[in-house]
Structure formats: C-alpha cells, structure tokens
Amino acid sequence: MVSKNITIKNEQGMHMRPASLLAQMAASFESSVKIMFNGNAYDCKSVMFLMTACIKCGSEIELVCDGPDEEKALAEISAFIESGMGD
C-alpha cells in the first residue's frame, strides 16, 4: 500500500467532470484506489462515491493505492489531481 497527501487545486473542487475523469483513470488500474477525506474512504473507481465526498478547493486528501500496480496508479492519479483535474 502506498499513499500521498494532496491539496485540491481545482476551483470547483471535485465536481462531475473531474470526478468522471478520475473514476475512468482509476478503473484502468488493478489496484484499489481510494481517497481518504474527513475520516472516510471513497472508492475512486465510482463517480457517485467521489461526488458524495463533497471535496472542495483547498481540501487536503490522502490518495491510497493498494495492489499490483499501486506505484504506477499513485504516480499517475496524483499527477492528475495535482494538475487541477482537467479544470
């Protein structure tokens, strides 16, 4: 298991478009991909779970990847989130 703390930079936070793109990206990995936020774990492979997290701009999340391609998943997904998630 690997993890990384990331601050959300997208001005609208985790809205529908970035949540959809993130879920598609996470689904391409064998590893489980979760966001820890406010004491809860959210499955990144589900747009609905990501939307229910209500993650706003400036929020700090922990991205947690666990599985056979966890390092690659963490690197690619964290880079996507840090880039602003497609704004």
Rosetta constraint file for C-alpha pairs under 8 A:
AtomPair CA 1 CA 64 HARMONIC 7.05 0.50
AtomPair CA 1 CA 65 HARMONIC 5.75 0.50
AtomPair CA 1 CA 66 HARMONIC 4.33 0.50
AtomPair CA 1 CA 67 HARMONIC 6.90 0.50
AtomPair CA 1 CA 70 HARMONIC 6.87 0.50
AtomPair CA 2 CA 64 HARMONIC 5.87 0.50
AtomPair CA 2 CA 65 HARMONIC 5.47 0.50
AtomPair CA 2 CA 66 HARMONIC 6.47 0.50
AtomPair CA 2 CA 70 HARMONIC 6.69 0.50
AtomPair CA 2 CA 71 HARMONIC 6.92 0.50
AtomPair CA 2 CA 74 HARMONIC 7.25 0.50
AtomPair CA 3 CA 62 HARMONIC 6.55 0.50
AtomPair CA 3 CA 63 HARMONIC 5.34 0.50
AtomPair CA 3 CA 64 HARMONIC 4.31 0.50
AtomPair CA 3 CA 65 HARMONIC 6.21 0.50
AtomPair CA 3 CA 74 HARMONIC 7.06 0.50
AtomPair CA 4 CA 62 HARMONIC 5.52 0.50
AtomPair CA 4 CA 63 HARMONIC 5.32 0.50
AtomPair CA 4 CA 64 HARMONIC 6.78 0.50
AtomPair CA 4 CA 74 HARMONIC 7.65 0.50
AtomPair CA 4 CA 78 HARMONIC 7.67 0.50
AtomPair CA 5 CA 60 HARMONIC 6.74 0.50
AtomPair CA 5 CA 61 HARMONIC 5.68 0.50
AtomPair CA 5 CA 62 HARMONIC 4.35 0.50
AtomPair CA 5 CA 63 HARMONIC 6.31 0.50
AtomPair CA 6 CA 60 HARMONIC 5.61 0.50
AtomPair CA 6 CA 61 HARMONIC 5.41 0.50
AtomPair CA 6 CA 62 HARMONIC 6.18 0.50
AtomPair CA 6 CA 63 HARMONIC 7.28 0.50
AtomPair CA 6 CA 78 HARMONIC 7.37 0.50
AtomPair CA 6 CA 81 HARMONIC 7.72 0.50
AtomPair CA 6 CA 82 HARMONIC 6.98 0.50
AtomPair CA 7 CA 57 HARMONIC 7.91 0.50
AtomPair CA 7 CA 58 HARMONIC 5.80 0.50
AtomPair CA 7 CA 59 HARMONIC 5.62 0.50
AtomPair CA 7 CA 60 HARMONIC 4.33 0.50
AtomPair CA 7 CA 61 HARMONIC 6.29 0.50
AtomPair CA 7 CA 82 HARMONIC 7.36 0.50
AtomPair CA 8 CA 13 HARMONIC 6.60 0.50
AtomPair CA 8 CA 55 HARMONIC 7.94 0.50
AtomPair CA 8 CA 56 HARMONIC 7.14 0.50
AtomPair CA 8 CA 57 HARMONIC 5.21 0.50
AtomPair CA 8 CA 58 HARMONIC 5.17 0.50
AtomPair CA 8 CA 59 HARMONIC 5.50 0.50
AtomPair CA 8 CA 60 HARMONIC 6.32 0.50
AtomPair CA 8 CA 61 HARMONIC 7.50 0.50
AtomPair CA 8 CA 81 HARMONIC 6.94 0.50
AtomPair CA 8 CA 82 HARMONIC 6.95 0.50
AtomPair CA 8 CA 84 HARMONIC 7.24 0.50
AtomPair CA 9 CA 13 HARMONIC 7.22 0.50
AtomPair CA 9 CA 57 HARMONIC 5.53 0.50
AtomPair CA 9 CA 58 HARMONIC 6.08 0.50
AtomPair CA 9 CA 81 HARMONIC 7.89 0.50
AtomPair CA 9 CA 82 HARMONIC 6.83 0.50
AtomPair CA 9 CA 83 HARMONIC 7.70 0.50
AtomPair CA 9 CA 84 HARMONIC 5.35 0.50
AtomPair CA 10 CA 14 HARMONIC 7.44 0.50
AtomPair CA 10 CA 57 HARMONIC 5.68 0.50
AtomPair CA 10 CA 84 HARMONIC 4.76 0.50
AtomPair CA 10 CA 85 HARMONIC 6.67 0.50
AtomPair CA 10 CA 87 HARMONIC 5.87 0.50
AtomPair CA 11 CA 56 HARMONIC 7.82 0.50
AtomPair CA 11 CA 57 HARMONIC 5.29 0.50
AtomPair CA 11 CA 87 HARMONIC 7.76 0.50
AtomPair CA 12 CA 56 HARMONIC 6.65 0.50
AtomPair CA 12 CA 57 HARMONIC 6.15 0.50
AtomPair CA 13 CA 54 HARMONIC 7.93 0.50
AtomPair CA 13 CA 55 HARMONIC 5.69 0.50
AtomPair CA 13 CA 56 HARMONIC 4.11 0.50
AtomPair CA 13 CA 57 HARMONIC 4.43 0.50
AtomPair CA 13 CA 58 HARMONIC 7.94 0.50
AtomPair CA 14 CA 18 HARMONIC 6.14 0.50
AtomPair CA 14 CA 19 HARMONIC 5.85 0.50
AtomPair CA 14 CA 50 HARMONIC 7.31 0.50
AtomPair CA 14 CA 51 HARMONIC 6.82 0.50
AtomPair CA 14 CA 54 HARMONIC 6.88 0.50
AtomPair CA 14 CA 55 HARMONIC 5.40 0.50
AtomPair CA 14 CA 56 HARMONIC 6.38 0.50
AtomPair CA 14 CA 57 HARMONIC 7.83 0.50
AtomPair CA 15 CA 19 HARMONIC 6.01 0.50
AtomPair CA 15 CA 51 HARMONIC 6.74 0.50
AtomPair CA 16 CA 20 HARMONIC 5.98 0.50
AtomPair CA 16 CA 47 HARMONIC 7.69 0.50
AtomPair CA 16 CA 51 HARMONIC 6.98 0.50
AtomPair CA 17 CA 21 HARMONIC 6.29 0.50
AtomPair CA 18 CA 22 HARMONIC 5.89 0.50
AtomPair CA 18 CA 85 HARMONIC 5.34 0.50
AtomPair CA 18 CA 86 HARMONIC 6.40 0.50
AtomPair CA 18 CA 87 HARMONIC 7.32 0.50
AtomPair CA 19 CA 23 HARMONIC 6.06 0.50
AtomPair CA 19 CA 47 HARMONIC 5.59 0.50
AtomPair CA 19 CA 50 HARMONIC 6.08 0.50
AtomPair CA 19 CA 51 HARMONIC 6.85 0.50
AtomPair CA 20 CA 24 HARMONIC 6.25 0.50
AtomPair CA 20 CA 47 HARMONIC 5.56 0.50
AtomPair CA 21 CA 25 HARMONIC 6.20 0.50
AtomPair CA 21 CA 85 HARMONIC 7.80 0.50
AtomPair CA 22 CA 26 HARMONIC 6.04 0.50
AtomPair CA 22 CA 44 HARMONIC 6.82 0.50
AtomPair CA 22 CA 45 HARMONIC 7.58 0.50
AtomPair CA 22 CA 77 HARMONIC 7.41 0.50
AtomPair CA 22 CA 80 HARMONIC 7.95 0.50
AtomPair CA 22 CA 85 HARMONIC 7.67 0.50
AtomPair CA 23 CA 27 HARMONIC 6.04 0.50
AtomPair CA 23 CA 44 HARMONIC 5.34 0.50
AtomPair CA 23 CA 45 HARMONIC 4.36 0.50
AtomPair CA 23 CA 46 HARMONIC 5.68 0.50
AtomPair CA 23 CA 47 HARMONIC 5.76 0.50
AtomPair CA 24 CA 28 HARMONIC 6.69 0.50
AtomPair CA 24 CA 45 HARMONIC 6.84 0.50
AtomPair CA 25 CA 29 HARMONIC 7.53 0.50
AtomPair CA 25 CA 45 HARMONIC 7.97 0.50
AtomPair CA 25 CA 77 HARMONIC 7.20 0.50
AtomPair CA 26 CA 33 HARMONIC 6.32 0.50
AtomPair CA 26 CA 44 HARMONIC 6.05 0.50
AtomPair CA 26 CA 45 HARMONIC 5.36 0.50
AtomPair CA 26 CA 73 HARMONIC 7.31 0.50
AtomPair CA 26 CA 77 HARMONIC 7.24 0.50
AtomPair CA 27 CA 44 HARMONIC 7.98 0.50
AtomPair CA 27 CA 45 HARMONIC 5.27 0.50
AtomPair CA 29 CA 69 HARMONIC 6.70 0.50
AtomPair CA 29 CA 73 HARMONIC 6.43 0.50
AtomPair CA 30 CA 67 HARMONIC 6.65 0.50
AtomPair CA 30 CA 68 HARMONIC 6.69 0.50
AtomPair CA 30 CA 69 HARMONIC 6.45 0.50
AtomPair CA 31 CA 65 HARMONIC 6.23 0.50
AtomPair CA 31 CA 66 HARMONIC 5.20 0.50
AtomPair CA 31 CA 67 HARMONIC 4.02 0.50
AtomPair CA 31 CA 68 HARMONIC 5.95 0.50
AtomPair CA 31 CA 69 HARMONIC 5.80 0.50
AtomPair CA 31 CA 70 HARMONIC 5.64 0.50
AtomPair CA 31 CA 73 HARMONIC 7.40 0.50
AtomPair CA 32 CA 43 HARMONIC 7.75 0.50
AtomPair CA 32 CA 65 HARMONIC 5.60 0.50
AtomPair CA 32 CA 66 HARMONIC 5.28 0.50
AtomPair CA 32 CA 67 HARMONIC 6.31 0.50
AtomPair CA 32 CA 70 HARMONIC 7.91 0.50
AtomPair CA 33 CA 43 HARMONIC 6.23 0.50
AtomPair CA 33 CA 44 HARMONIC 5.52 0.50
AtomPair CA 33 CA 45 HARMONIC 7.04 0.50
AtomPair CA 33 CA 63 HARMONIC 7.26 0.50
AtomPair CA 33 CA 64 HARMONIC 5.82 0.50
AtomPair CA 33 CA 65 HARMONIC 4.60 0.50
AtomPair CA 33 CA 66 HARMONIC 6.76 0.50
AtomPair CA 33 CA 73 HARMONIC 7.70 0.50
AtomPair CA 34 CA 41 HARMONIC 6.17 0.50
AtomPair CA 34 CA 42 HARMONIC 5.33 0.50
AtomPair CA 34 CA 43 HARMONIC 4.64 0.50
AtomPair CA 34 CA 44 HARMONIC 5.21 0.50
AtomPair CA 34 CA 63 HARMONIC 5.93 0.50
AtomPair CA 34 CA 64 HARMONIC 5.17 0.50
AtomPair CA 34 CA 65 HARMONIC 6.46 0.50
AtomPair CA 35 CA 41 HARMONIC 5.63 0.50
AtomPair CA 35 CA 42 HARMONIC 5.09 0.50
AtomPair CA 35 CA 43 HARMONIC 6.62 0.50
AtomPair CA 35 CA 44 HARMONIC 6.58 0.50
AtomPair CA 35 CA 61 HARMONIC 6.41 0.50
AtomPair CA 35 CA 62 HARMONIC 5.61 0.50
AtomPair CA 35 CA 63 HARMONIC 4.73 0.50
AtomPair CA 35 CA 64 HARMONIC 6.17 0.50
AtomPair CA 36 CA 40 HARMONIC 5.53 0.50
AtomPair CA 36 CA 41 HARMONIC 4.55 0.50
AtomPair CA 36 CA 42 HARMONIC 6.37 0.50
AtomPair CA 36 CA 61 HARMONIC 5.79 0.50
AtomPair CA 36 CA 62 HARMONIC 4.98 0.50
AtomPair CA 36 CA 63 HARMONIC 6.45 0.50
AtomPair CA 36 CA 64 HARMONIC 7.37 0.50
AtomPair CA 37 CA 41 HARMONIC 6.55 0.50
AtomPair CA 37 CA 42 HARMONIC 7.76 0.50
AtomPair CA 37 CA 53 HARMONIC 7.36 0.50
AtomPair CA 37 CA 55 HARMONIC 7.86 0.50
AtomPair CA 37 CA 60 HARMONIC 7.43 0.50
AtomPair CA 37 CA 61 HARMONIC 5.26 0.50
AtomPair CA 37 CA 62 HARMONIC 6.79 0.50
AtomPair CA 42 CA 49 HARMONIC 5.69 0.50
AtomPair CA 42 CA 50 HARMONIC 6.26 0.50
AtomPair CA 42 CA 53 HARMONIC 7.06 0.50
AtomPair CA 43 CA 49 HARMONIC 6.13 0.50
AtomPair CA 43 CA 50 HARMONIC 7.04 0.50
AtomPair CA 44 CA 49 HARMONIC 7.21 0.50
AtomPair CA 44 CA 50 HARMONIC 6.29 0.50
AtomPair CA 46 CA 50 HARMONIC 6.40 0.50
AtomPair CA 47 CA 51 HARMONIC 6.14 0.50
AtomPair CA 48 CA 52 HARMONIC 6.22 0.50
AtomPair CA 49 CA 53 HARMONIC 6.53 0.50
AtomPair CA 50 CA 54 HARMONIC 7.56 0.50
AtomPair CA 51 CA 55 HARMONIC 7.87 0.50
AtomPair CA 55 CA 59 HARMONIC 6.39 0.50
AtomPair CA 63 CA 74 HARMONIC 7.30 0.50
AtomPair CA 63 CA 78 HARMONIC 7.30 0.50
AtomPair CA 64 CA 74 HARMONIC 7.36 0.50
AtomPair CA 65 CA 70 HARMONIC 5.08 0.50
AtomPair CA 65 CA 71 HARMONIC 7.57 0.50
AtomPair CA 65 CA 73 HARMONIC 6.74 0.50
AtomPair CA 65 CA 74 HARMONIC 6.07 0.50
AtomPair CA 66 CA 70 HARMONIC 5.25 0.50
AtomPair CA 69 CA 73 HARMONIC 6.14 0.50
AtomPair CA 70 CA 74 HARMONIC 5.98 0.50
AtomPair CA 71 CA 75 HARMONIC 6.19 0.50
AtomPair CA 72 CA 76 HARMONIC 6.11 0.50
AtomPair CA 73 CA 77 HARMONIC 5.83 0.50
AtomPair CA 74 CA 78 HARMONIC 5.70 0.50
AtomPair CA 75 CA 79 HARMONIC 6.11 0.50
AtomPair CA 76 CA 80 HARMONIC 6.31 0.50
AtomPair CA 77 CA 81 HARMONIC 6.25 0.50
AtomPair CA 78 CA 82 HARMONIC 5.95 0.50
AtomPair CA 79 CA 83 HARMONIC 6.03 0.50
AtomPair CA 80 CA 84 HARMONIC 6.85 0.50
AtomPair CA 80 CA 85 HARMONIC 5.42 0.50
AtomPair CA 80 CA 86 HARMONIC 7.68 0.50
AtomPair CA 81 CA 85 HARMONIC 4.92 0.50
